[in-house]
Amino acid sequence: MVEGKGKSKADRLVSKAVVKVVEDLRELAHKKASAESAQIALDGMLEGFIEQARQFKDLDGQVVEQLQELTEVFPDSPLPWLNLSQVYLERDEFKQAKKAAEQGLKVEPGEVGLVFNRALALEEMGDYEAAIVGFKHCIEVNPHYPWAYSNIGDAYRMLKKYDQAEKHLQEALKIDPHFAPALHNLAVLYNDLEQWAACVYYGQQALRYDPDNAETHLAMGDALLSLKEHEAALQHLAAATLINPDFVEAYESMSDAYAELDMYELCVGAAREALKRNPRSWMALANIGYGLGRQRRFAEAIKVYQDVLKMVSDPERRHKVLWELGWNCFEAGQYEQALDYTQQAIDSAEQPKLILFFNQGLMLLALGRVDEAEEVYRRAIERAEAEEDQAVLAEASKDLGEFLARKAVDIEPDSVMSRLLRG
């Protein structure tokens, strides 16, 4: 090709001579005597050209250009539009996929493949109600189409209509008990419902028939994490990253698993891998802060958590970050900031965890505000005893004892703090 020139006519999929043949065949297809044989020839030519075009799917733009060319050469057929919409779906170009499917439906209204591709694009774009309408049309045309049932189920899951989701996914399995997409969607559904054992069961079934599905490995990993089976979770999460090295959510969950195993350097490492791929991942950044704090690198952890606080607006997430900031500031000896962040954490929760009040008392004590600390401890201990929460009393006693071991603070022998230490 000459430098500076565009694509030559020789690069076209269909030559002018072949276009003339196609036009002649289309004319014959409209004549009763020759219609059937002409249409068979046209269909065969078109299928051959589509197969040829699809061979270029790894060449950027070429398959799209050639399929668009076929829509012009074969204007009476929906097949080029069907394949074009499929290519766009494979590229995650969902608006273009929807547009191509709609163009095809102008050629052949109700064509089930085009209706399905349009519905799939709508689902990926977040228009779940419209997607369900399309998938239901597919079922009306073909009641034994497991893909349609599976996708309806997933759309209902996204709408949080879990009963309908489960019903349609089970319908898909009645048609094909080994249908991996429905098994996967059931695993994800039960993950959403926090039914961890069911998630693991369906995830295992899905992986039998589709072992390279990174999303299934992620669902399995998350469920196993919740079941405290951390090593097994890591196996699935590692598999997910091997299948898809850019799978941010898998690295985030790996970081959680390492944290649960007290492997804090690996926790930070996995979180950094997630952050490389998505610099806006607040979860990865928070896990870095957590791992650094547990390594007693408090100044670094504080800075990281302050960055996380700028990124999150969800009240529950902010509450957790404020809690961690308060404790890391306390450990770093920044008692005023620790008290401020802890108070914000308490104020940001409808029902703050009891340990936060013990933390507040500890920070007041560190600031020398002994009387205030005593009052906060008294109220917290009364509540813990009323709730028979021995675990929080043990944790608070441990924290107080460790603090007094490294900083001399006088407390009265008959104070509630002294009684807490004595158990």
VOGU-3710 file (C-alpha; in Angstrom, 3 decimals, decimal comma):
1> mvegkgkska> 0,000/0,000/0,000  1,334/3,457/-0,924  2,088/5,662/2,062  -0,684/8,123/2,775  -3,290/6,197/0,764  -6,399/4,605/2,261  -7,645/1,075/1,802  -7,630/-0,022/-1,844  -10,676/-1,400/-3,652  -8,968/-4,780/-3,612
11> drlvskavvk> -9,439/-4,796/0,175  -13,208/-4,957/-0,240  -14,739/-8,292/0,719  -17,073/-8,403/-2,310  -15,785/-7,435/-5,735  -17,868/-5,522/-8,276  -18,208/-8,647/-10,369  -19,618/-10,600/-7,422  -21,969/-7,728/-6,557  -23,369/-8,012/-10,104
21> vvedlrelah> -23,889/-11,752/-9,606  -25,681/-11,092/-6,299  -27,958/-8,530/-7,953  -28,829/-10,995/-10,715  -29,594/-13,713/-8,160  -31,786/-11,330/-6,136  -33,746/-10,568/-9,295  -34,172/-14,267/-10,003  -35,242/-14,877/-6,386  -38,285/-12,700/-7,025
31> kkasaesaqi> -39,366/-14,819/-9,986  -41,503/-17,792/-9,106  -39,855/-20,266/-11,456  -36,323/-19,706/-10,185  -36,942/-18,358/-6,690  -35,900/-21,371/-4,620  -32,624/-22,153/-6,362  -31,649/-18,478/-6,553  -32,337/-17,985/-2,844  -30,270/-21,052/-1,962
41> aldgmlegfi> -27,380/-19,645/-3,984  -27,727/-16,238/-2,322  -27,833/-17,754/1,154  -24,775/-19,871/0,437  -22,809/-16,892/-0,873  -23,768/-14,766/2,113  -22,824/-17,443/4,635  -19,468/-17,838/2,912  -18,789/-14,108/2,996  -19,800/-13,860/6,664
51> eqarqfkdld> -17,497/-16,734/7,563  -14,696/-15,024/5,645  -15,332/-11,684/7,361  -15,465/-13,231/10,826  -11,968/-14,626/10,304  -10,692/-11,052/10,684  -12,159/-10,555/14,160  -8,696/-9,975/15,646  -7,936/-7,208/13,131  -9,180/-3,927/14,540
61> gqvveqlqel> -12,127/-2,596/12,565  -11,803/-4,884/9,532  -14,529/-7,341/10,498  -16,918/-4,452/11,218  -16,186/-2,806/7,871  -16,689/-6,029/5,966  -19,937/-6,902/7,739  -21,197/-3,379/7,063  -20,297/-3,952/3,417  -22,407/-7,119/3,439
71> tevfpdsplp> -25,428/-5,198/4,782  -25,264/-3,118/1,594  -24,656/-6,019/-0,795  -27,375/-8,188/0,829  -29,972/-5,594/1,951  -32,786/-8,177/2,159  -30,991/-10,400/4,689  -30,813/-9,869/8,469  -27,712/-12,096/8,767  -25,065/-9,376/8,296
81> wlnlsqvyle> -26,776/-7,271/10,957  -27,033/-10,297/13,253  -23,303/-10,957/12,956  -22,444/-7,279/13,257  -24,452/-6,976/16,484  -22,687/-10,092/17,790  -19,260/-8,610/17,028  -20,179/-5,442/18,909  -21,378/-7,519/21,877  -18,074/-9,401/21,918
91> rdefkqakka> -16,288/-6,030/22,014  -18,507/-4,715/24,833  -19,728/-1,956/22,486  -23,310/-2,308/23,638  -24,845/0,826/22,121  -23,489/-0,162/18,728  -24,744/-3,731/19,236  -28,240/-2,453/19,994  -28,184/-0,173/16,956  -27,042/-2,980/14,633
101> aeqglkvepg> -29,716/-5,346/15,972  -32,391/-2,702/15,458  -31,263/-2,171/11,854  -31,553/-5,907/11,287  -35,042/-5,961/12,790  -36,116/-3,413/10,173  -35,131/-5,985/7,550  -36,827/-8,913/9,334  -39,051/-7,863/12,261  -39,138/-10,339/15,131
111> evglvfnral> -36,045/-12,317/14,034  -35,216/-14,134/17,256  -31,423/-13,820/17,098  -31,625/-10,069/16,594  -34,225/-9,712/19,349  -31,929/-11,670/21,669  -28,854/-9,584/20,812  -30,798/-6,363/21,278  -32,075/-7,586/24,662  -28,562/-8,622/25,684
121> aleemgdyea> -27,241/-5,161/24,786  -30,058/-3,554/26,787  -29,240/-5,758/29,786  -25,569/-4,782/29,616  -26,605/-1,105/29,390  -28,694/-1,455/32,561  -32,174/-1,352/30,976  -33,275/-4,586/32,621  -37,036/-4,233/32,176  -36,687/-3,709/28,420
131> aivgfkhcie> -34,215/-6,592/28,222  -36,698/-8,924/29,932  -39,355/-8,030/27,334  -36,942/-9,010/24,565  -35,897/-12,280/26,180  -39,548/-13,208/26,763  -40,187/-12,733/23,048  -37,394/-15,232/22,369  -39,086/-17,745/24,686  -42,424/-17,265/22,908
141> vnphypways> -40,730/-18,148/19,621  -38,613/-20,942/21,130  -39,833/-22,211/24,534  -36,750/-24,457/24,826  -34,124/-21,701/24,611  -32,035/-21,887/27,824  -30,072/-18,726/27,004  -33,228/-16,619/27,173  -34,314/-18,080/30,529  -30,817/-17,628/31,938
151> nigdayrmlk> -30,591/-14,008/30,858  -34,076/-13,194/32,134  -33,015/-14,663/35,463  -29,918/-12,504/35,584  -31,901/-9,387/34,654  -34,390/-10,091/37,459  -31,433/-10,519/39,834  -30,177/-7,075/38,893  -33,665/-5,732/39,663  -33,476/-7,538/43,045
161> kydqaekhlq> -36,512/-9,634/42,101  -34,828/-12,726/43,438  -37,786/-15,133/43,358  -38,343/-14,445/39,665  -34,613/-14,723/39,039  -34,395/-18,137/40,687  -37,512/-19,379/38,888  -36,201/-18,540/35,414  -32,710/-19,858/36,087  -34,160/-23,165/37,244
171> ealkidphfa> -36,282/-23,235/34,063  -33,068/-22,994/32,043  -31,686/-26,003/33,928  -34,848/-28,014/33,250  -34,073/-27,594/29,548  -30,357/-28,320/29,963  -29,125/-29,439/33,417  -25,525/-28,823/32,301  -26,107/-25,274/31,024  -23,107/-23,443/32,494
181> palhnlavly> -24,414/-19,844/32,130  -27,504/-20,648/34,229  -25,399/-22,493/36,811  -23,082/-19,485/36,974  -25,986/-17,056/37,313  -27,426/-19,148/40,149  -24,062/-19,013/41,922  -24,037/-15,219/41,579  -27,679/-15,011/42,701  -26,994/-16,977/45,895
191> ndleqwaacv> -23,886/-14,872/46,471  -26,098/-11,769/46,381  -28,494/-13,467/48,805  -25,552/-14,409/51,074  -26,496/-18,076/50,793  -22,859/-19,071/50,631  -23,202/-22,857/50,567  -25,667/-22,687/47,664  -23,333/-20,314/45,838  -20,450/-22,761/46,236
201> yygqqalryd> -22,597/-25,695/45,074  -23,756/-24,026/41,863  -20,342/-22,489/41,289  -18,748/-25,943/41,415  -21,341/-27,241/38,939  -20,738/-24,307/36,590  -16,974/-24,828/36,643  -17,410/-28,483/35,655  -18,744/-27,340/32,279  -16,962/-23,988/31,960
211> pdnaethlam> -13,717/-24,161/33,973  -12,287/-20,958/32,498  -15,039/-18,600/33,646  -13,240/-15,999/35,771  -16,535/-14,573/37,066  -17,537/-17,971/38,452  -14,183/-18,311/40,193  -14,734/-14,861/41,735  -18,206/-15,790/43,019  -16,777/-19,001/44,473
221> gdallslkeh> -13,887/-17,116/46,068  -16,171/-14,557/47,680  -18,521/-17,238/49,022  -15,651/-19,294/50,439  -14,251/-16,154/52,075  -17,581/-15,661/53,816  -17,476/-19,314/54,916  -13,995/-18,648/56,409  -12,426/-21,121/53,982  -9,675/-18,677/53,112
231> eaalqhlaaa> -7,167/-21,014/51,449  -9,834/-22,479/49,166  -11,024/-18,963/48,370  -7,505/-17,949/47,364  -7,273/-20,867/44,933  -10,340/-19,658/43,042  -9,320/-15,999/43,161  -5,848/-16,840/41,862  -7,470/-18,864/39,073  -9,619/-15,849/38,181
241> tlinpdfvea> -6,543/-13,625/37,813  -4,752/-16,247/35,706  -7,733/-16,413/33,350  -8,133/-12,627/33,324  -4,977/-10,829/34,496  -6,868/-7,511/34,597  -9,689/-8,737/36,868  -9,749/-5,947/39,464  -12,436/-7,487/41,668  -10,476/-10,735/41,973
251> yesmsdayae> -7,381/-8,886/43,211  -9,551/-6,976/45,702  -10,968/-10,211/47,085  -7,497/-11,801/47,163  -6,401/-8,878/49,304  -9,301/-9,567/51,684  -8,338/-13,244/51,887  -4,707/-12,469/52,695  -5,842/-10,027/55,385  -8,000/-12,731/56,980
261> ldmyelcvga> -4,951/-15,008/57,031  -2,837/-12,258/58,678  -0,620/-12,185/55,583  -0,500/-8,417/55,468  2,334/-7,915/52,989  0,489/-10,093/50,475  -2,729/-8,247/51,348  -1,067/-4,966/50,352  0,503/-6,561/47,264  -2,807/-7,883/45,913
271> arealkrnpr> -4,492/-4,550/46,610  -1,745/-2,729/44,718  -2,334/-5,030/41,727  -6,004/-4,018/41,795  -5,049/-0,355/42,065  -2,740/-0,588/39,042  -5,706/-1,651/36,963  -8,231/0,703/38,535  -6,732/3,750/40,285  -10,239/4,649/41,531
281> swmalanigy> -10,710/1,400/43,465  -11,518/2,646/46,949  -11,651/-0,949/48,195  -8,100/-1,677/47,041  -6,854/1,537/48,623  -8,671/0,731/51,881  -7,096/-2,735/51,917  -3,671/-1,156/51,494  -4,419/1,026/54,506  -5,581/-2,005/56,472
291> glgrqrrfae> -2,486/-4,040/55,605  -0,128/-1,183/56,432  -1,862/-0,572/59,753  -1,589/-4,216/60,717  2,135/-3,999/59,960  2,254/-1,059/62,398  3,074/1,349/59,594  0,543/3,747/61,039  1,657/7,014/59,415  1,436/5,415/55,955
301> aikvyqdvlk> -1,903/3,821/56,786  -3,341/7,146/57,960  -2,388/8,874/54,715  -3,923/6,077/52,665  -7,170/6,125/54,652  -7,392/9,907/54,299  -7,204/9,411/50,526  -9,922/6,753/50,737  -12,142/9,143/52,705  -12,002/11,599/49,790
311> mvsdperrhk> -13,171/8,868/47,404  -16,181/7,416/49,243  -19,579/8,972/49,815  -21,555/5,903/50,896  -22,324/6,338/54,645  -21,480/2,743/55,576  -18,144/2,874/53,780  -17,263/6,234/55,307  -18,118/4,846/58,739  -15,631/1,984/58,332
321> vlwelgwncf> -12,888/4,289/57,054  -13,411/6,756/59,913  -13,218/3,873/62,388  -9,890/2,705/60,924  -8,561/6,260/60,825  -9,413/6,744/64,482  -7,610/3,585/65,557  -4,535/4,167/63,393  -4,214/7,733/64,681  -4,441/6,384/68,237
331> eagqyeqald> -1,711/3,828/67,572  0,417/6,587/66,024  0,026/8,711/69,166  -2,134/11,305/67,398  -4,739/11,294/70,140  -6,695/14,441/69,248  -7,144/13,277/65,651  -7,955/9,776/66,887  -10,735/11,098/69,105  -12,104/13,284/66,307
341> ytqqaidsae> -12,244/10,471/63,746  -13,744/8,057/66,283  -16,454/10,570/67,174  -17,222/10,970/63,464  -17,428/7,190/63,136  -19,874/7,019/66,051  -21,972/9,857/64,628  -22,072/8,287/61,149  -23,692/5,011/62,273  -27,297/4,456/63,319
351> qpklilffnq> -26,194/1,801/65,815  -22,433/2,157/66,396  -20,544/-0,944/67,473  -19,936/-1,002/71,214  -16,153/-1,257/70,802  -16,134/2,263/69,332  -17,230/3,675/72,696  -14,464/1,773/74,455  -12,046/3,200/71,867  -13,406/6,663/72,611
361> glmllalgrv> -12,799/6,190/76,321  -9,259/4,981/75,643  -8,512/8,076/73,565  -9,867/10,387/76,254  -7,645/8,605/78,762  -4,622/9,081/76,469  -5,373/12,809/76,394  -5,408/12,935/80,182  -9,173/13,520/80,349  -9,536/10,802/82,967
371> deaeevyrra> -12,953/11,774/84,362  -14,505/11,878/80,896  -12,860/8,555/80,045  -14,244/7,015/83,231  -17,784/8,101/82,330  -17,525/6,773/78,776  -16,163/3,445/80,046  -18,918/3,226/82,654  -21,693/3,598/80,065  -20,011/1,201/77,648
381> ieraeaeedq> -19,504/-1,466/80,349  -23,137/-1,164/81,494  -24,334/-1,704/77,943  -21,958/-4,639/77,387  -23,127/-6,310/80,597  -26,772/-5,728/79,707  -26,162/-7,316/76,309  -24,004/-10,070/77,880  -21,264/-9,242/75,384  -18,224/-10,836/76,986
391> avlaeaskdl> -16,202/-10,668/73,766  -16,258/-6,878/73,590  -15,381/-6,615/77,304  -12,388/-8,891/76,744  -11,255/-6,853/73,733  -11,654/-3,557/75,591  -9,745/-4,915/78,613  -6,908/-6,070/76,345  -6,688/-2,685/74,575  -6,688/-0,800/77,886
401> geflarkavd> -4,039/-3,078/79,391  -1,748/-2,719/76,365  -2,082/1,063/76,461  -1,321/1,333/80,185  1,701/-0,932/79,704  3,315/1,573/77,366  2,065/4,851/78,852  1,886/5,651/82,554  -1,564/7,002/83,409  -2,932/7,022/86,950
411> iepdsvmsrl> -6,400/5,536/87,342  -8,161/4,952/90,644  -8,133/1,357/91,948  -11,923/1,413/92,373  -12,641/2,993/88,977  -14,640/1,159/86,320  -11,484/1,060/84,214  -9,620/-0,773/86,964  -12,508/-3,200/87,344  -12,459/-3,797/83,586
421> lrg> -8,768/-4,677/83,786  -9,399/-7,105/86,612  -12,181/-8,753/84,641
//
